[in-house]
Amino acid sequence: MRLYKNGWWEIRSGAIRQMPNTYIYIYNRSHVSDVKKIKYQSALCLVGAVACDLVNLTGYTGDFS
């Protein structure tokens, strides 16, 4: 993830498994900017990574204040 001084962010590349619930955010003093919220896929993910799908985060962009 890359943050810019002008308040812009981007995820250059990356992926994450859908377990557990995931919340990616940017905290800027008293303001929270959501980047991505991912709910867990299923309890089967606890057995092993093979049972979980990957969420591709490449190319996500946004701004924060």
N, CA, C and O atoms as CSV, one atom per row, in Angstrom:
chain,resi,resn,atom,element,x,y,z
A,1,MET,N,N,0.852,-1.168,0.000
A,1,MET,CA,C,0.000,0.000,0.000
A,1,MET,C,C,0.897,1.230,0.000
A,1,MET,O,O,1.950,1.263,0.637
A,2,ARG,N,N,0.451,2.223,-0.725
A,2,ARG,CA,C,1.218,3.460,-0.812
A,2,ARG,C,C,0.304,4.628,-0.442
A,2,ARG,O,O,-0.813,4.735,-0.948
A,3,LEU,N,N,0.782,5.494,0.436
A,3,LEU,CA,C,0.049,6.687,0.844
A,3,LEU,C,C,0.757,7.915,0.308
A,3,LEU,O,O,1.986,7.995,0.331
A,4,TYR,N,N,-0.016,8.863,-0.172
A,4,TYR,CA,C,0.543,10.095,-0.713
A,4,TYR,C,C,0.184,11.264,0.197
A,4,TYR,O,O,-0.841,11.235,0.879
A,5,LYS,N,N,1.016,12.278,0.206
A,5,LYS,CA,C,0.802,13.452,1.057
A,5,LYS,C,C,-0.470,14.212,0.702
A,5,LYS,O,O,-1.031,14.910,1.547
A,6,ASN,N,N,-0.925,14.085,-0.532
A,6,ASN,CA,C,-2.126,14.817,-0.952
A,6,ASN,C,C,-3.423,14.123,-0.526
A,6,ASN,O,O,-4.508,14.574,-0.892
A,7,GLY,N,N,-3.327,13.026,0.247
A,7,GLY,CA,C,-4.518,12.340,0.736
A,7,GLY,C,C,-4.991,11.205,-0.143
A,7,GLY,O,O,-6.125,10.752,0.008
A,8,TRP,N,N,-4.178,10.737,-1.040
A,8,TRP,CA,C,-4.519,9.666,-1.968
A,8,TRP,C,C,-3.803,8.392,-1.539
A,8,TRP,O,O,-2.674,8.461,-1.053
A,9,TRP,N,N,-4.432,7.230,-1.709
A,9,TRP,CA,C,-3.780,5.961,-1.423
A,9,TRP,C,C,-4.027,4.998,-2.569
A,9,TRP,O,O,-4.983,5.148,-3.329
A,10,GLU,N,N,-3.158,4.013,-2.684
A,10,GLU,CA,C,-3.332,2.957,-3.681
A,10,GLU,C,C,-2.697,1.674,-3.158
A,10,GLU,O,O,-1.710,1.701,-2.423
A,11,ILE,N,N,-3.280,0.566,-3.552
A,11,ILE,CA,C,-2.691,-0.739,-3.273
A,11,ILE,C,C,-2.080,-1.205,-4.581
A,11,ILE,O,O,-2.793,-1.501,-5.540
A,12,ARG,N,N,-0.773,-1.268,-4.613
A,12,ARG,CA,C,-0.053,-1.607,-5.848
A,12,ARG,C,C,-0.280,-3.063,-6.233
A,12,ARG,O,O,-0.539,-3.375,-7.396
A,13,SER,N,N,-0.181,-3.950,-5.247
A,13,SER,CA,C,-0.423,-5.371,-5.498
A,13,SER,C,C,-0.640,-6.060,-4.166
A,13,SER,O,O,-0.217,-5.567,-3.120
A,14,GLY,N,N,-1.296,-7.191,-4.214
A,14,GLY,CA,C,-1.493,-7.965,-2.996
A,14,GLY,C,C,-2.806,-8.713,-3.001
A,14,GLY,O,O,-3.736,-8.375,-3.733
A,15,ALA,N,N,-2.858,-9.725,-2.176
A,15,ALA,CA,C,-4.057,-10.540,-2.024
A,15,ALA,C,C,-4.143,-10.984,-0.568
A,15,ALA,O,O,-3.138,-11.016,0.143
A,16,ILE,N,N,-5.350,-11.324,-0.137
A,16,ILE,CA,C,-5.567,-11.759,1.237
A,16,ILE,C,C,-6.590,-12.882,1.245
A,16,ILE,O,O,-7.524,-12.877,0.443
A,17,ARG,N,N,-6.426,-13.836,2.135
A,17,ARG,CA,C,-7.394,-14.924,2.278
A,17,ARG,C,C,-8.636,-14.399,2.995
A,17,ARG,O,O,-8.555,-13.443,3.766
A,18,GLN,N,N,-9.781,-15.025,2.740
A,18,GLN,CA,C,-11.044,-14.576,3.317
A,18,GLN,C,C,-11.291,-15.165,4.700
A,18,GLN,O,O,-12.406,-15.603,4.980
A,19,MET,N,N,-10.309,-15.189,5.555
A,19,MET,CA,C,-10.495,-15.658,6.926
A,19,MET,C,C,-9.383,-15.101,7.766
A,19,MET,O,O,-8.234,-15.220,7.342
A,20,PRO,N,N,-9.597,-14.527,8.868
A,20,PRO,CA,C,-10.879,-14.164,9.469
A,20,PRO,C,C,-11.427,-12.890,8.836
A,20,PRO,O,O,-10.929,-12.441,7.804
A,21,ASN,N,N,-12.463,-12.304,9.460
A,21,ASN,CA,C,-12.955,-11.015,8.971
A,21,ASN,C,C,-11.785,-10.045,8.908
A,21,ASN,O,O,-10.955,-10.007,9.816
A,22,THR,N,N,-11.718,-9.273,7.853
A,22,THR,CA,C,-10.601,-8.355,7.662
A,22,THR,C,C,-11.130,-6.938,7.482
A,22,THR,O,O,-12.107,-6.710,6.769
A,23,TYR,N,N,-10.482,-6.010,8.127
A,23,TYR,CA,C,-10.847,-4.604,8.020
A,23,TYR,C,C,-9.563,-3.821,7.796
A,23,TYR,O,O,-8.716,-3.743,8.686
A,24,ILE,N,N,-9.417,-3.246,6.619
A,24,ILE,CA,C,-8.247,-2.439,6.288
A,24,ILE,C,C,-8.698,-0.979,6.287
A,24,ILE,O,O,-9.656,-0.609,5.609
A,25,TYR,N,N,-7.996,-0.170,7.052
A,25,TYR,CA,C,-8.388,1.229,7.165
A,25,TYR,C,C,-7.160,2.113,7.332
A,25,TYR,O,O,-6.066,1.633,7.630
A,26,ILE,N,N,-7.359,3.409,7.135
A,26,ILE,CA,C,-6.323,4.413,7.359
A,26,ILE,C,C,-6.809,5.304,8.492
A,26,ILE,O,O,-7.902,5.867,8.427
A,27,TYR,N,N,-6.000,5.427,9.519
A,27,TYR,CA,C,-6.331,6.283,10.661
A,27,TYR,C,C,-5.518,7.563,10.558
A,27,TYR,O,O,-4.288,7.532,10.588
A,28,ASN,N,N,-6.205,8.677,10.438
A,28,ASN,CA,C,-5.553,9.978,10.314
A,28,ASN,C,C,-6.073,10.879,11.432
A,28,ASN,O,O,-7.112,11.524,11.292
A,29,ARG,N,N,-5.357,10.913,12.513
A,29,ARG,CA,C,-5.742,11.643,13.722
A,29,ARG,C,C,-7.064,11.118,14.238
A,29,ARG,O,O,-7.098,10.027,14.808
A,30,SER,N,N,-8.141,11.837,14.065
A,30,SER,CA,C,-9.427,11.379,14.595
A,30,SER,C,C,-10.356,10.850,13.507
A,30,SER,O,O,-11.510,10.530,13.791
A,31,HIS,N,N,-9.883,10.752,12.285
A,31,HIS,CA,C,-10.722,10.316,11.168
A,31,HIS,C,C,-10.259,8.953,10.656
A,31,HIS,O,O,-9.066,8.723,10.455
A,32,VAL,N,N,-11.217,8.060,10.449
A,32,VAL,CA,C,-10.916,6.733,9.912
A,32,VAL,C,C,-11.481,6.639,8.503
A,32,VAL,O,O,-12.664,6.898,8.285
A,33,SER,N,N,-10.633,6.266,7.542
A,33,SER,CA,C,-11.062,6.061,6.155
A,33,SER,C,C,-11.034,4.572,5.857
A,33,SER,O,O,-9.988,3.932,5.964
A,34,ASP,N,N,-12.185,4.019,5.482
A,34,ASP,CA,C,-12.255,2.598,5.133
A,34,ASP,C,C,-11.564,2.350,3.807
A,34,ASP,O,O,-11.752,3.099,2.849
A,35,VAL,N,N,-10.767,1.298,3.757
A,35,VAL,CA,C,-10.151,0.861,2.514
A,35,VAL,C,C,-10.907,-0.358,2.004
A,35,VAL,O,O,-11.357,-0.376,0.858
A,36,LYS,N,N,-11.050,-1.374,2.845
A,36,LYS,CA,C,-11.730,-2.600,2.425
A,36,LYS,C,C,-12.200,-3.369,3.648
A,36,LYS,O,O,-11.459,-3.510,4.620
A,37,LYS,N,N,-13.430,-3.865,3.601
A,37,LYS,CA,C,-13.958,-4.764,4.623
A,37,LYS,C,C,-14.265,-6.091,3.937
A,37,LYS,O,O,-14.952,-6.127,2.916
A,38,ILE,N,N,-13.752,-7.179,4.505
A,38,ILE,CA,C,-13.946,-8.505,3.920
A,38,ILE,C,C,-14.511,-9.427,4.990
A,38,ILE,O,O,-13.885,-9.624,6.032
A,39,LYS,N,N,-15.690,-9.996,4.746
A,39,LYS,CA,C,-16.285,-10.967,5.664
A,39,LYS,C,C,-15.630,-12.321,5.427
A,39,LYS,O,O,-15.181,-12.626,4.322
A,40,TYR,N,N,-15.583,-13.131,6.491
A,40,TYR,CA,C,-14.977,-14.453,6.340
A,40,TYR,C,C,-15.799,-15.312,5.392
A,40,TYR,O,O,-17.015,-15.158,5.280
A,41,GLN,N,N,-15.110,-16.216,4.716
A,41,GLN,CA,C,-15.760,-17.047,3.708
A,41,GLN,C,C,-16.535,-18.182,4.365
A,41,GLN,O,O,-17.736,-18.322,4.135
A,42,SER,N,N,-15.869,-18.991,5.177
A,42,SER,CA,C,-16.526,-20.087,5.884
A,42,SER,C,C,-15.591,-20.627,6.950
A,42,SER,O,O,-14.401,-20.313,6.966
A,43,ALA,N,N,-16.139,-21.440,7.839
A,43,ALA,CA,C,-15.331,-22.042,8.900
A,43,ALA,C,C,-14.308,-23.023,8.332
A,43,ALA,O,O,-13.331,-23.348,9.007
A,44,LEU,N,N,-14.515,-23.498,7.109
A,44,LEU,CA,C,-13.543,-24.407,6.483
A,44,LEU,C,C,-12.176,-23.749,6.332
A,44,LEU,O,O,-11.161,-24.441,6.259
A,45,CYS,N,N,-12.141,-22.444,6.286
A,45,CYS,CA,C,-10.866,-21.734,6.162
A,45,CYS,C,C,-9.963,-21.981,7.361
A,45,CYS,O,O,-8.742,-21.872,7.256
A,46,LEU,N,N,-10.564,-22.314,8.500
A,46,LEU,CA,C,-9.767,-22.599,9.688
A,46,LEU,C,C,-8.974,-23.884,9.536
A,46,LEU,O,O,-7.943,-24.060,10.186
A,47,VAL,N,N,-9.451,-24.792,8.674
A,47,VAL,CA,C,-8.776,-26.074,8.450
A,47,VAL,C,C,-7.472,-25.865,7.704
A,47,VAL,O,O,-6.459,-26.485,8.026
A,48,GLY,N,N,-7.496,-25.004,6.719
A,48,GLY,CA,C,-6.287,-24.749,5.947
A,48,GLY,C,C,-6.518,-23.708,4.874
A,48,GLY,O,O,-7.650,-23.420,4.486
A,49,ALA,N,N,-5.425,-23.157,4.410
A,49,ALA,CA,C,-5.496,-22.083,3.420
A,49,ALA,C,C,-6.055,-22.556,2.084
A,49,ALA,O,O,-6.576,-21.747,1.316
A,50,VAL,N,N,-5.957,-23.843,1.796
A,50,VAL,CA,C,-6.445,-24.365,0.514
A,50,VAL,C,C,-7.951,-24.170,0.386
A,50,VAL,O,O,-8.465,-24.016,-0.722
A,51,ALA,N,N,-8.660,-24.177,1.511
A,51,ALA,CA,C,-10.118,-24.063,1.496
A,51,ALA,C,C,-10.605,-22.622,1.344
A,51,ALA,O,O,-11.806,-22.393,1.197
A,52,CYS,N,N,-9.701,-21.657,1.378
A,52,CYS,CA,C,-10.088,-20.238,1.319
A,52,CYS,C,C,-9.723,-19.613,-0.020
A,52,CYS,O,O,-8.646,-19.849,-0.567
A,53,ASP,N,N,-10.642,-18.818,-0.527
A,53,ASP,CA,C,-10.356,-18.058,-1.741
A,53,ASP,C,C,-9.505,-16.842,-1.404
A,53,ASP,O,O,-9.534,-16.331,-0.284
A,54,LEU,N,N,-8.753,-16.394,-2.392
A,54,LEU,CA,C,-7.977,-15.167,-2.251
A,54,LEU,C,C,-8.789,-13.985,-2.767
A,54,LEU,O,O,-9.496,-14.099,-3.769
A,55,VAL,N,N,-8.688,-12.864,-2.089
A,55,VAL,CA,C,-9.279,-11.615,-2.562
A,55,VAL,C,C,-8.135,-10.775,-3.109
A,55,VAL,O,O,-7.199,-10.443,-2.381
A,56,ASN,N,N,-8.209,-10.433,-4.379
A,56,ASN,CA,C,-7.160,-9.643,-5.016
A,56,ASN,C,C,-7.392,-8.165,-4.701
A,56,ASN,O,O,-8.446,-7.616,-5.024
A,57,LEU,N,N,-6.414,-7.531,-4.077
A,57,LEU,CA,C,-6.527,-6.121,-3.713
A,57,LEU,C,C,-5.785,-5.203,-4.674
A,57,LEU,O,O,-5.771,-3.987,-4.484
A,58,THR,N,N,-5.177,-5.766,-5.693
A,58,THR,CA,C,-4.393,-4.983,-6.648
A,58,THR,C,C,-5.276,-3.952,-7.350
A,58,THR,O,O,-6.343,-4.281,-7.867
A,59,GLY,N,N,-4.824,-2.724,-7.359
A,59,GLY,CA,C,-5.530,-1.681,-8.087
A,59,GLY,C,C,-6.532,-0.885,-7.282
A,59,GLY,O,O,-7.102,0.072,-7.806
A,60,TYR,N,N,-6.774,-1.239,-6.021
A,60,TYR,CA,C,-7.683,-0.439,-5.207
A,60,TYR,C,C,-7.058,0.930,-4.970
A,60,TYR,O,O,-5.869,1.035,-4.671
A,61,THR,N,N,-7.859,1.966,-5.105
A,61,THR,CA,C,-7.391,3.331,-4.864
A,61,THR,C,C,-8.465,4.108,-4.114
A,61,THR,O,O,-9.624,3.696,-4.067
A,62,GLY,N,N,-8.080,5.208,-3.541
A,62,GLY,CA,C,-9.040,6.050,-2.850
A,62,GLY,C,C,-8.359,7.246,-2.228
A,62,GLY,O,O,-7.176,7.504,-2.452
A,63,ASP,N,N,-9.138,7.972,-1.439
A,63,ASP,CA,C,-8.560,9.118,-0.756
A,63,ASP,C,C,-8.911,9.062,0.719
A,63,ASP,O,O,-9.833,8.360,1.133
A,64,PHE,N,N,-8.162,9.809,1.492
A,64,PHE,CA,C,-8.410,9.894,2.923
A,64,PHE,C,C,-8.239,11.339,3.351
A,64,PHE,O,O,-7.558,12.129,2.698
A,65,SER,N,N,-8.875,11.663,4.468
A,65,SER,CA,C,-8.767,13.047,4.943
A,65,SER,C,C,-8.183,13.092,6.330
A,65,SER,O,O,-8.016,14.173,6.895
